[in-house]
């Protein structure tokens, strides 16, 4: 398990330059993913927004270029719920190197009924976990060919209090939307830690890092037209919550640090400083289900069976 070493000082407002590097952000068209992309674009890197809806992706690209003059940002279509489409999405990248993929996109349903993808998988588990597992599998040759590349997985603090039922990973017997969502994010986080163990065993330089954003609200989030405009009423209603929660702009900080900070190590967990809910990004201990290697190995096997893919098969050390 990685130690809680003392990383170098980090200023969320003065990020290191990253010209010549390529970053892929899933779900970069809105929410926290948008702010991850905006902050990474400000470093001079090329940022690719991987978004299901091309119109939303283009709106995000326009917004980023408005706020970051000269930003190198483009988008590709990515539907994580459609496993058969992911290979074509990766081909559309057209990159010779990929310095980081941010596995951020997610679906949260707040009420029944249970919904399935065209593949017959439960929608939240499919999008949040299965889709990213498959995407990383297709991206692994490009990532391992890029020195010191990173896979950064965005989890959720709600996942820490959940447990997986790998006899029913897709909630076919007892579907409860919030619990199913938390379990899908827990699976995603466990995958991130297991991926790093397998990367280390393969002797490569690619790192897998896990983050979570804490608690973020739209009412605390600054406007980014045409992506989203916060009303005066929302701003006022959000003031009390600001004592405990934060904006989606601030919620992007742990992920941005995990992508850029040279002191970050594989297998680490980064989240907000204040009770894991808000504040500057700090290193957190990896414990409980997140540190269960037997559970992780079983989840990996179940996921590989469901997707028909396995990132391990492409983990060849590159020099």
BATORPA-557871 format. One record per residue: x, y, z of N, C-alpha, C, O in turn. Coordinates in steps of 0.2 Angstrom, whole numbers, plus 2048, in hexadecimal, padded with zeros to 3 digits. Example, Ala and Ser with C-alpha at 12.3 -4.5 7.8 and 13.67 -1.06 7.14 Angstrom:
<nodes>
8427E482783E7EA8278427F08278477EF82A 8407F58238447FB824840800827843806828 
</nodes>
This chain:
<nodes>
8047FA800800800800804806800809807804 80380B7FC8078117FC807815802802815806 80D81880480D81B80A80B82280A80A825804 80982580F80682C80F80D83181080E834815 81083180B81683580B81483D80A80E83E80A 81984180B81884880B81984B80481F84C802 81484C80081584F7F98178567F98178597FE 81A8587F481C85F7F38168647F38118627F2 81886A7F581286F7F680F86F7EF81286F7EA 8088717EF8048717E98008777EA7FC8787EF 7FF87B7E47FB8817E47F68807DE7F887F7D8 7F087F7E07EA87E7DB7E98837D67E68827D1 7EC8897D87EB88F7D37F28907CF7F28947CB 7F788C7D07FD88D7CD7FF8867CB8048837CE 7FC8837C67FE87D7C480487C7BF8068817BC 8088777BF80E8767BB80C8767B48068747B2 8108787B080F8787A880F8717A681386D7A8 80C8707A180B86979E80B869796808865793 80E86E79380F86E78C81186778981686478C 80E86578481085F78080D85878380F853781 80985978880685378B7FF8537897FC858788 7FC84D7897F584C7877F184978C7F384478F 7EB84C78E7E78497937E08487917DD84C78D 7DD8427927D78407907D28407967D483D79C 7CC8447967C884479C7C184279A7BE845796 7BF83C79D7B883A79B7B383E79F7B48407A5 7AE84079C7A984479F7AB84B7A07A984E7A5 7AF84D79C7B285479C7AE85A79A7B085F799 7A78587987A385D79579F86079A79B865799 79F85E7A079B8617A679D85F7AD7A285B7AD 79B8637B279C8617B97A38617BA7A78657B8 7A685D7BF7AC85D7C17B185B7BB7B785E7BB 7AF8577B77B48557B17B585B7AD7BB85C7AA 7B08607AC7B28667A87B786A7AC7BC86C7A8 7B786B7B27BC86F7B67C386B7B67C886F7B6 7C38657B67C98617B57CC8637AF7D28657AE 7C88637A97CB8647A37CD86C7A27D286D79F 7C98707A57CB8777A57D18797A87D687C7A6 7D28767AE7D88777B27DE8747AE7E48777AE 7DE86E7AB7E386B7A87E586E7A27EB86F7A0 7E087179E7E18757987E587B79A7E987D795 7E487E79F7E88847A17F08837A27F48877A3 7F287C7A27F987B7A37FC87A79C80387A79C 7F987B7977FC87B7907FC87478D7FE873787 7F986F7917F886878E7F28687897EE86D788 7F28637857ED8617817E885D7847E9858787 7E185F7857DC85C7887D785A7847D485D780 7D58537847D08507807CA84F7857CB84B789 7C48527837BE8507877BB84A7837B984A77E 7BA8457887B683F7857AF83F7887AE83E78E 7AA8417847A484278679F83F7817A083E77B 79983D78479483978079083E77B78F83C775 78F84477D78B84977979084E776793852779 79184D76F79585276C79385976D79885E76D 78D85B76E78B86276F78E86577579086A776 78D86077B78F86278179786378179A867784 79A85E77E7A185F77D7A486577A7A986877C 7A08677747A286D7717A18737757A5878775 79C87377979A87977E7A08797837A287F785 7A28747857A887478A7AE8767877B287A78A 7AF8747817B687677D7B687E77D7BB88177E 7B088177B7AF88877A7B088B7807B4890780 7AD8897867AE88C78C7B588C78E7B8891791 7B988678E7C08867907C488B78C7C888E78E 7C388B7857C788F7817C68977827CA89B781 7C08987857BE89F7877C28A178D7C48A778E 7C289D7927C689E7987CD89D7987D18A079C 7CF8997937D78977927D989878B7D8894787 7DA89F78A7DC8A07837E289C7807E789B783 7E189977A7E68957777E588E77A7EA88A778 7E088C77E7E08857807E088077B7DC881776 7E487B77C7E38757777DE87077A7E086C77E 7D88707777D386C77A7CF86A7747CD86E76F 7CD8637747C986176E7C485B7727C585A778 7C085876E7BC8537717BB84D76C7BB84E766 7B984776F7B784176C7B183F76F7AF840775 7AD83B76B7A783876E7A98327727AD82D76F 7A68317787A782B77C7A182A78079E82E784 79F82477F79982178379B81B78779B815784 79C81C78D79F81779179A81179279C80B794 79381279178E80D79278E80978C78B80378C 79180A78679180678079880377F79D80677C 7997FE7827A07FB7827A37F977B7A97FA77A 79E7F87767A17F67707A37FC76C7A77FC767 7A280276E7A480976B7AA80B76D7AD81076A 7AD8087737B380C7767B980B7727BE80F772 7BA80676E7C080576A7C180A7657C680D764 7BB80C7627BB81175D7BC8187607BF81C75D 7BA8197667BB81F76A7C382076B7C582676A 7C681B76D7CD81B76E7D181C7677D6820767 7CF8197627D281A75C7D18227597D5824756 7CB82575B7CA82C7597CF83175D7CF83675B 7D282E7627D78337667DC8357617DE83B761 7DF83175D7E48337587EB83575C7EE83A759 7EC8337617F28357657F88307657F782A765 7FE83276580482E76680682D76D80A82876E 8038317718058307787FF83377C7FB83777A 7FE8307827F88327877FB83278E7FD82D791 7FC8387907FF8397977FB83779D7FD8367A2 7F483879C7EF8367A17E983679E7E683979A 7E58317A17DE8307A07DA8317A77DC82E7AC 7D68367A77D28377AD7CB8347AC7C78367A8 7CA82F7B07C482B7B07BF82E7B47BE82C7BA 7BB8337B27B78377B67B08377B57AC8377B9 7AE8357AE7A78357AC7A38307B17A582B7B3 79C8327B279882E7B779182F7B678F8357B4 78D82A7B878682B7B878382A7BF7858257C2 77F82E7C177C82D7C777482E7C67718337C5 7708287C87698287C77668297CE7698267D3 76182D7CF75F82E7D675882B7D875682C7DD 7568277D37508237D474F81D7D075281D7CA 74B8187D274A8137CD7468157C774381B7C8 7458117C274680A7C274E8097C075180D7BE 7508027C17578017BF7578017B77527FF7B4 75C8047B575D8047AD7638007AB7688007AF 7637FE7A57687FA7A276B7FD79C767801798 7717FC79A7747FE7947727F978E76F7F478F 7747FA7887727F67827767EF7837737EA780 77B7EF78777F7E878977B7E478E77D7DF790 7767E77917737E47977767E579E7747E17A2 77A7EA79E77D7EC7A577A7F17A87777F67A5 77A7F17AF7767F77B377A7FD7B17807FD7B1 7768027B07798087AD77F80C7B178480D7AE 77E80C7B77838107BB78980C7BC78F80E7BB 7898057BD78E8017BD7928007B77988007B6 78E8007B17918007AB7958067A979A8067A6 79280C7AA7958127A879B8147AD7A18157AA 79A8137B379F8167B87A58117B87AB8137B9 7A380A7B87A98067B97AB8027B37B08027B1 7A67FE7B07A77FA7AB7AA7FE7A57AF7FC7A2 7A78037A37A980779D7B080A79E7B480A79A 7B280C7A47B980F7A57BE8097A57C480A7A3 7BC8037A87C07FD7A87C27FC7A07C87FA79F 7BD7FB79C7BE7FA7957C27FF7927C67FE78E 7C08067937C480B7907CB80B7927D080B78D 7CD8097987D480979A7D78037967DD803795 7D47FE7967D67F87927D87FA78B7DE7F8789 7D47FD7877D68007817DC8057817DF80577C 7DC8097867E180E7867E880C7897ED80F788 7E880678C7EE80378F7F480378A7FA80578D 7F48017847FA8017807FD80877F80380977F 7F880D77E7FA81477E7FD81778480281B784 7FA81578A7FC818790803815792808818794 80480E79180A80B79381080D78E81680C790 80E81078881381278481581978581A81C782 81281C78A81382378C817823793814821798 81D82579382082579A81D82979F81A82F79E 81C8267A58198297AB81282C7AA8108317AD 80E8287A680782A7A58038287AB8068247AF 7FD82A7AB7F98297B17F28287AF7EF82A7AA 7EF8237B37E78227B37E58257B97E78227BF 7E182A7B97DE82D7BF7D682B7BF7D382D7BB 7D48287C47CD8267C57CA82A7CA7CC82B7D0 7C482D7C87C08317CD7BB82D7D07B682B7CD 7BC82C7D77B78287DA7B282D7DE7B08327DB 7B082B7E47AB82E7E87AC82D7EF7AD8277F1 7AB8327F37AC8317FB7A682C7FD7A7829802 7A082C7FA79B8287FC79D8217FB79981C7FE 7A181F7F77A38187F57A78157FB7A680F7FC 7AA8198007AE8168057A981380A7AC80E80E 7A381480B79F81181079B80C80D796809810 79C80A80679880480379D7FE8037A27FE805 7997F980179D7F27FF79A7EF7F97957F17F7 79E7EB7F679C7E87EF7997E27F179B7DE7F5 7947E07EC7917D97EC7937D67E578F7D77E1 7997D37E579B7D07DF7977CA7DC7987C87D7 7927C87E078E7C37DE7887C67DA7847C27D7 7877CC7DB7827D07D87847D77D67827DC7D9 78A7D87D278D7DE7D17897E37CE78A7E97CE 7837E17CA77F7E67C77787E77CA7747E97C7 7787E57D07727E77D476C7E57D17677E87D0 76C7DE7CF7667DB7CC7607D97D175A7D97D0 7637D87D775E7D57DC75B7DB7E17567DB7E3 75F7E07E275D7E57E77607EC7E57657EE7E7 75D7EF7E075F7F57DD75D7FB7E17577FC7E2 7627FF7E47608057E776580A7E476B8097E4 76380F7E07678147DC76D8167DF7728167DD 76C8197E577281C7E97778177EB77D8187EA 7758117ED77A80C7EF77D8097E97838087E9 7798087E477C8067DD78180B7DB7878087D8 7808117DB7858167D978B8157DD7918157DA 78A8157E47908157E879480F7E779A80F7E7 7918097E67948037E47988037DD79E8017DD 7958077D97998077D279F80C7D37A480A7D0 79F8117D77A58157D87AA8117DC7B08127DB 7A780D7E17AC8097E57B08047E07B68037E1 7AC8017DC7AF7FD7D77B48007D37BA7FE7D2 7B38067D17B780A7CD7BE80C7D17C380B7CE 7BD80E7D77C380F7DB7C78097DC7CD8097DC 7C48037DE7C87FD7DF7CC7FB7D97D17F97D9 7C87FC7D37CC7FB7CD7D27FF7CC7D77FD7CA 7D18067CE7D780A7CD7DD8087D17E38087CF 7DC8057D77E18037DC7E47FC7D97EA7FB7D9 7E07F87D77E27F17D47E67F27CD7EB7EF7CC 7E47F77C97E77F97C37EF7FB7C57F37F97C1 7F07FF7CA7F68017CC7FB7FB7CE8007FA7CC 7F87F67D27FB7F07D47FE7EC7CE8037EA7CE 7F97EC7C97FB7E87C38007EC7BF8047E97BB 8007F27BE8057F67BB80B7F57BE8107F57BA 80C7F67C58127F57C88157EE7C781B7ED7C5 8117E97C78137E27C68167E17BF81A7DD7BD 8137E57BA8157E57B381C7E97B281F7E87AC 81E7ED7B68247F07B68247F67B28297F97AF 81E7F97B081D7FF7AC81D8057B081E8057B6 81D80B7AD81D8127B08178157B181681A7B4 8118127AE80B8157AF8088147B680980F7B9 80581A7B980381A7BF7FB81A7BF7F881C7BB 7F88167C47F18177C57EF81A7CC7F28187D1 7EC8207CC7EA8247D27E38247D27DF8257CD 7E08247D87D98257DA7D882C7DD7DC82E7E2 7D382F7DC7D18357DF7C98357E07C58317DE 7C783A7E57C083B7E67BF8437E77C38467EA 7B98457E57B884D7E57B684F7EB7B58567EC 7B484B7F07B084E7F67A984F7F47A684C7F0 7A68557F779F8577F679F85D7F27A28627F4 79C85D7EC79C8637E77958647E579185F7E4 79386A7E578C86C7E378C8717DD7918757DD 7878717D97878767D378687D7D67888827D3 78287E7DB7818847DE7878887E178788E7E2 78C8847E27928877E47978887DE79D88B7DF 7958867D879A8857D379988C7CE79488E7CC 79F88F7CD79F8957C879C8937C179D88D7BF 7998987BE7968977B779B8967B27A18997B3 79A8927AD79E8917A879A8907A179888B79F 79789679F79389679979789479379D896793 79589078E78E88E78E78C887791787884790 79188579579187E79878B87F79E78787A79E 78C8847A27878847A778788B7AA78D88E7AB 78188E7AC7818957AF77E8947B67788927B6 7818977BB77E8977C277A89D7C377C8A37C1 77489C7C57708A27C67718A57CD7748A27D1 76F8AB7CE7708AF7D476C8AB7DA76F8AA7E0 7668A87D87638A47DD76789E7E076789C7E6 76A89A7DB76E8957DD7748977E17768937E6 77789C7DF77D89F7E377B8A07EB77E89E7EF 7758A37EC7738A57F277189E7F677389E7FC 76D89A7F376B8947F677188F7F877188B7FD 7778907F477D88C7F578188F7FB78688B7FD 7808957FD78589880278589380978B89280B 78089180C78188D812784887811788884815 78388380B78787D80978E87E808792879809 79088480779788680679B88580C7A188480C 79888481279C88381879E87C8187A387A81C 79B87781579C87081579F86D80E7A386980E 79C87080979D86D8027A18727FE7A4877801 7A28717F87A68757F47A48757EC79F8727EB 7A78797E87A587A7E17A88747DD7AC8707E0 7A58737D77A886E7D37AF8707D07B386C7CE 7B08767D07B78797CE7BC8767D47C18747D2 7BA8777DA7BF8757DF7BF86D7E07C486A7E1 7BA86A7DE7B98637DE7BE85F7D97C08597DA 7C08637D47C48617CF7CC8607D17D085D7CE 7CD8647D77D48657D97D885E7DA7DD85D7D8 7D58597DE7D88537DF7DA84F7D87E084D7D8 7D684F7D47D784C7CD7DD84F7C97E184C7C7 7DC8567C97E285A7C67E88597C97ED8587C5 7E98597CF7EF8577D37F28507D17F784F7D0 7ED84B7D17EF8457CF7F28447C87F68407C7 7EF8487C47F28487BD7F984B7BC7FD8497B9 7FA8517C08008557BF8058557C480B8567C2 8048537CA8098547CF80E84E7CE80C8487CF 8148507CD81A84B7CC81B8477D381E8427D2 8198497D981A8457DF8148407E081583C7E4 80F8407DC80A83B7DC80D8347DB8108337D6 80B82F7DE80D8287DD8078247DB8018267DD 80881E7D880381A7D68008177DD8038167E2 7F98157DC7F68127E27F48177E77F18147ED 7F481D7E67F28227EB7EB8247EA7E88237E5 7E88277F07E282A7F07E28317F27E58337F7 7DF8357EE7DF83D7EF7D883F7F07D483D7EC 7D78447F57D08477F67D184D7F97D784F7FA 7CB8517FA7CB8577FE7CE8578057CD852808 7D185C8077D485C80E7CF85C8147D1858819 7CA8608137C68608197C085B81A7BB85B816 7C285681E7BD85081F7BC84C8187B7849818 7C084D8147BF84A80D7B984C8097B7849805 7B785280B7B18558087B385B8047B085D7FF 7B78608077B98668037C08688047C3865809 7C286C8007C986F8027CE86D7FD7CD8697F8 7D486F7FE7DA86D7FA7DB8667FA7DA8627FE 7DE8637F47E085C7F37E58597F87EB85C7F8 7E48547FB7E98518007E98497FF7E48467FC 7EE8468017EE83F8017EA83C8067EB83E80C 7E78368057E28338097E582C80A7E8829805 7E48298107E58228117E181D80D7DB81F80C 7E481880A7E08138077DE80D80C7E380980E 7D880C80D7D68078127D08048117CC80680C 7CE7FF8157C87FB8147C77F880D7CC7F480B 7C17F880A7C07F48047C57F77FF7C77F37FA 7C77FD7FF7CB8007FA7D27FC7FA7D67FC7F5 7D47FA8007DA7F68007DA7EF8007DF7EB801 7D47EC7FF7D37E57FF7D57E27F87D27E27F3 7DB7DF7F87DE7DC7F27DA7D67EF7DA7D57E9 7D87D27F37D47CC7F17CD7CE7EE7CB7CC7E9 7CA7D37F17C47D67EE7C57D97E77C27D87E2 7CB7DD7E77CD7E07E07CE7DB7DB7CC7DC7D5 7D17D67DD7D37D17D77CC7CD7D57CC7CC7CF 7C87CC7DA7C17C97D87BD7CE7D37BA7CC7CE 7BD7D47D57BA7D97D17BD7DA7CA7B97DA7C5 7C37DA7CA7C77DA7C37C47D47BF7C37D57B9 7C47CE7C27C27C87BE7BB7C97BC7B97C87B6 7B67CB7C07AF7CC7BE7AE7D17B97AB7D07B4 7B27D77B97B27DC7B47B47DA7AE7B17DC7A9 7BA7D67AE7BD7D47A77B87CF7A47B77CF79E 7B47CB7A87AF7C77A57A97CB7A27A77C979D 7A77D07A57A17D47A37A37D879D79F7D9799 7A97DA79C7AB7DF7977AF7DB7917AF7DD78B 7B17D57927B57D178D7BC7D478C7BF7D3787 7BE7D97917C57DC7907C87DB7967C67DA79C 7CF7DC7967D37DC79C7D97E079B7DE7DF797 7DA7E679E7E07EA79D7E67E779F7EC7E979C 7E67E27A37EC7DE7A57F07DB79F7F67DA79F 7EC7D979A7EE7D67947F37DB7907F77D878C 7F27E17917F67E678D7FC7E97927FF7EE78F 7FC7E77988017EA79C8087E779B80B7E379E 80B7EA7958127E87948177EE7958167F4793 81C7ED7998207F279B8247F57958267F2791 8247FC7958277FF78F82D80479282D806798 83280478E83880979083980E78C83D81278D 
</nodes>
